[in-house]
């Protein structure tokens, strides 16, 4: 079997074997519909409630404030569109200029419904301009929505500072925490967060399951109608195996050695700079497993493909025209040149990565760079 070095964990993660084992009975034995009154239905319902409690505890929320969805994208849509439909008098939405496409695309849709959408700029490190945010929020503002840890450059925003401002200004505060949930400390009470989106497949859980935290008394309406599941906010038979797997993945992620990954990441950034790379985004205020680097005058797409041929997997915002267009706005917001954008790759680590793998990656990368720079 060929050696594989997977360094694309911001895209998705491998499901933990323990998660798979935890999910399996809910496909084969405990397969009841949670809405059924009989024993196996009650068994499924109990599993969902236990998972809800586990997720709520991690962010200092109440279990009844957690609603399960199909993933982070649906959660972002439900948060922003749900608020807009429930509070139609306020027609302004404020977001960050480097927010996830699920936030940006939802707001682009709301523009067609005559909503005003304002984007807050970031500095060259990817950090939000707090003074611009203060100026943009007014009496007509419904919500400020932002991404906690950016999916491209890994930069972390100061949720406490933003939450205090939103509370003072009387606007809702929504956070996309798909990349940070289960990895970074989040306290929805301390940070004054009204809505928060999370996803399982970014932390060793299955794809197709996420959640939305909605603070008590936050006025929001559903996007999906049907049998009234999830306390009438998200109809549809619940994905019980996915929910159970999500909860187990969260449990495992709490024991991950984050200090080891941060050490590897810092060493990696130093070595990439020695190869002529430029690290994009703040080096200090970034999630512990993310590195985003540019090699000007080299094609990031070519780097990804060459490395893939060596069974080393990273990602590039320039993998194809459609993806490039969707992700380049993040890098342009930092002031990167076209050459820097086109020559960029993202490396995202997990706990299985080690120094030996990183050395192999750097060795192969150096070979490829020397060929492409000729």
Residue pairs with C-beta under 8 A, 6 or more apart in sequence:
2 311
3 311
3 360
4 311
4 313
5 311
5 312
5 313
5 353
5 357
5 360
5 361
6 14
6 313
6 350
6 352
6 353
7 312
7 313
7 314
7 347
7 348
7 349
7 353
7 361
8 313
8 314
8 315
8 346
8 348
9 202
9 289
9 348
9 349
9 350
10 151
10 154
10 179
10 202
10 289
10 290
10 315
10 346
10 348
11 315
11 348
12 201
12 202
12 207
13 201
13 202
13 203
13 204
13 205
13 350
14 204
14 350
15 201
15 204
15 205
15 206
15 245
15 249
16 204
16 205
16 248
16 249
16 252
18 248
18 252
19 204
19 205
19 206
19 245
19 248
19 249
19 252
20 245
22 244
22 245
22 248
23 206
23 241
23 242
23 244
23 245
23 248
24 241
26 44
26 47
26 240
26 241
26 244
27 241
30 40
30 43
30 44
30 47
30 240
31 40
31 44
31 240
32 38
32 39
32 40
32 41
32 42
32 43
32 44
33 41
33 44
33 237
34 41
34 44
34 45
34 48
34 229
34 237
34 238
34 240
35 41
35 45
35 227
35 229
35 237
36 42
36 44
44 238
44 240
47 240
47 243
47 244
48 68
48 238
48 240
48 243
49 63
50 247
51 243
51 244
51 246
51 247
52 63
52 64
52 66
52 68
53 63
54 247
54 250
54 251
55 61
55 66
55 198
55 211
55 246
55 247
55 250
56 62
56 63
56 65
56 66
56 213
58 181
58 182
58 186
58 250
58 254
59 181
59 186
59 187
59 188
59 196
59 213
60 187
60 188
60 189
60 190
61 188
61 189
61 213
61 215
62 216
64 216
64 231
65 213
65 214
65 215
65 216
66 211
66 212
66 213
67 78
67 211
67 212
67 213
67 214
67 230
67 231
67 233
67 234
68 209
68 210
68 211
68 230
68 234
68 238
68 239
68 243
69 75
69 78
69 209
69 210
69 211
69 212
69 234
70 208
70 209
70 210
70 239
71 199
71 200
71 201
71 207
71 208
71 209
71 210
72 100
72 102
72 176
72 178
72 197
72 198
72 199
72 202
72 210
73 102
73 210
74 210
75 176
75 197
75 198
75 199
75 210
75 211
75 212
76 100
76 102
76 103
76 106
76 145
76 174
76 176
76 197
77 102
77 106
77 223
78 212
78 220
78 222
78 223
78 233
78 234
79 143
79 145
79 174
79 195
79 197
79 212
79 214
79 220
80 93
80 103
80 106
80 107
80 110
80 143
80 145
80 174
81 106
81 109
81 110
81 223
82 220
82 221
82 222
82 223
82 233
83 142
83 143
83 172
83 174
83 195
83 218
83 219
83 220
84 93
84 110
84 113
84 115
84 142
85 221
86 219
86 220
86 221
87 142
87 219
90 140
90 141
90 142
91 114
91 115
91 116
91 140
91 142
92 115
92 116
92 117
92 118
92 138
92 140
92 141
92 142
93 107
93 110
93 115
93 116
93 117
93 118
93 141
93 142
93 143
93 145
94 117
94 118
94 119
94 120
94 133
94 136
94 137
94 141
94 143
94 144
94 145
94 171
95 103
95 104
95 107
95 117
95 118
95 119
95 120
95 144
95 145
95 146
96 119
96 120
96 122
96 128
96 145
96 146
96 147
96 157
97 119
97 120
97 121
97 122
97 329
97 333
98 122
98 126
98 147
98 150
98 152
98 153
98 155
98 329
98 330
98 333
98 334
99 145
99 146
99 147
99 176
100 147
100 150
100 151
100 176
100 178
101 326
101 327
102 176
102 197
103 145
103 146
103 147
103 176
104 329
107 115
107 117
107 145
108 117
110 117
111 117
116 140
118 136
120 128
120 129
120 132
120 133
120 136
120 146
121 128
121 129
121 132
121 333
122 128
122 129
122 155
122 333
122 334
123 129
124 334
124 335
125 155
125 281
125 282
125 285
125 334
126 150
126 153
126 155
126 280
126 281
126 282
126 330
126 333
126 334
127 155
127 157
127 158
127 282
127 285
128 146
128 157
128 158
128 162
130 158
130 161
130 162
130 165
133 144
133 162
133 165
134 165
137 144
137 165
137 166
137 169
137 171
141 169
141 171
142 171
142 172
143 171
143 172
143 173
143 174
143 194
144 162
144 166
144 171
144 172
144 173
144 174
145 174
145 175
145 176
146 157
146 162
146 174
146 175
146 176
147 157
147 175
147 176
147 178
147 179
148 156
148 157
148 159
148 175
148 176
148 177
148 179
148 180
148 184
148 186
149 155
149 156
149 157
149 177
149 179
149 180
149 183
149 184
149 286
149 287
149 290
150 179
150 281
150 330
151 178
151 179
152 292
152 317
152 327
152 330
152 331
152 346
153 280
153 281
153 286
153 290
153 292
153 330
153 331
153 334
153 346
154 179
154 281
154 286
154 287
154 289
154 290
154 291
154 292
154 348
155 281
155 282
155 285
155 286
156 180
156 184
156 282
156 285
156 286
156 287
159 175
159 186
159 191
159 193
160 190
160 191
160 192
162 173
163 173
163 191
163 192
163 193
164 192
166 172
166 173
166 192
166 194
167 173
167 192
172 194
172 195
172 218
173 192
173 193
173 194
173 195
174 193
174 194
174 195
174 196
174 197
175 186
175 191
175 193
175 195
175 196
175 197
176 197
177 186
177 196
177 197
177 198
178 197
178 198
178 199
178 202
178 210
179 202
179 287
180 186
180 287
181 196
181 198
181 199
181 202
181 203
182 198
182 202
182 203
182 249
182 250
182 253
182 254
183 203
183 253
183 256
183 258
183 287
183 288
183 289
184 287
186 193
186 196
188 196
188 213
188 215
193 213
193 215
194 214
194 215
194 218
195 212
195 213
195 214
195 215
195 218
195 220
196 212
196 213
197 210
197 211
197 212
197 213
198 210
198 211
198 212
198 213
199 209
199 210
200 206
200 207
200 209
200 210
200 242
200 245
200 246
200 249
201 207
201 208
201 209
203 249
203 250
203 253
204 249
204 252
204 253
204 350
205 242
205 245
205 246
205 248
205 249
205 250
206 241
206 242
206 245
206 246
206 249
208 239
208 242
209 239
209 242
209 243
209 245
209 246
210 246
211 246
212 234
214 220
214 233
220 233
222 232
222 233
222 234
222 235
223 234
224 234
224 235
224 236
225 235
226 235
226 236
227 235
227 236
227 237
228 235
229 235
229 236
229 237
229 238
230 238
256 351
257 351
258 288
260 351
261 288
261 289
261 349
261 350
261 351
261 353
262 288
262 289
264 349
264 353
264 354
264 355
264 358
265 288
265 289
265 290
265 291
265 349
267 355
267 358
268 291
268 347
268 349
268 358
268 362
269 279
269 283
269 291
269 293
271 358
271 362
272 279
272 291
272 293
272 362
273 279
275 295
275 362
275 365
275 366
275 369
276 295
276 369
277 293
277 294
277 295
278 293
278 294
278 295
278 296
278 340
279 291
279 292
279 293
280 292
280 293
280 294
280 331
280 334
280 336
280 340
280 344
281 292
281 334
289 348
289 349
289 350
290 346
290 347
290 348
290 349
291 346
291 347
291 348
291 349
292 344
292 345
292 346
292 347
293 344
293 345
293 347
294 300
294 336
294 339
294 340
294 341
294 343
294 344
295 303
295 343
295 344
295 345
295 369
296 337
296 339
296 340
296 343
297 339
297 343
297 373
298 343
298 369
298 372
298 373
299 318
299 342
299 343
299 372
300 316
300 317
300 318
300 342
300 343
300 344
300 345
301 316
301 318
301 319
302 368
302 372
303 314
303 316
303 343
303 345
303 365
303 368
303 369
303 372
304 314
304 315
304 316
304 319
304 345
306 364
306 368
307 313
307 314
307 361
307 364
307 365
307 368
310 364
312 360
312 361
312 364
314 345
314 346
314 347
315 345
315 346
315 348
316 344
316 345
316 346
317 323
317 324
317 327
317 328
317 330
317 331
317 341
317 344
317 346
318 324
318 328
318 341
318 342
318 344
328 341
331 340
331 341
331 344
332 341
336 344
347 361
